Amino acid sequence: MAFGYLRKSVLVSIDDSVAKLTYSFWELEVPREWVDSAPGLSDFLAGRAPVSAVTAHDPQVTGFLTLLELQGCIARADDRPAYSLAEIKELY
């Protein structure tokens, strides 16, 4: 899992029963109890900690974080607003 934070464009709303994430054209709801049970996950979703702070080794948590990463919800720590063409070729 890459080191990074949840993008500011990911809207997170948490109520008594669910945590809802909205990004681009999709929305995901997960049980609040599940979020609270995974060490570091609530801090990550609140933007207070990087994804590396989520210490749960549960396959469901790992899958959830992988989904967020693949959907572009996690900004890598080395993201910059602009890259040169040579840097882009190196990355891809």
Secondary structure, 3 states (H helix, E strand, C coil): CCCEEECCCCEEEECCCEEEEEECCEEEEEEHHHHHHCCCHHHHHCCCCCHHHCCCCCHHHHHHHHHHHHCCCEEECCCCCCCCHHHHHHHC
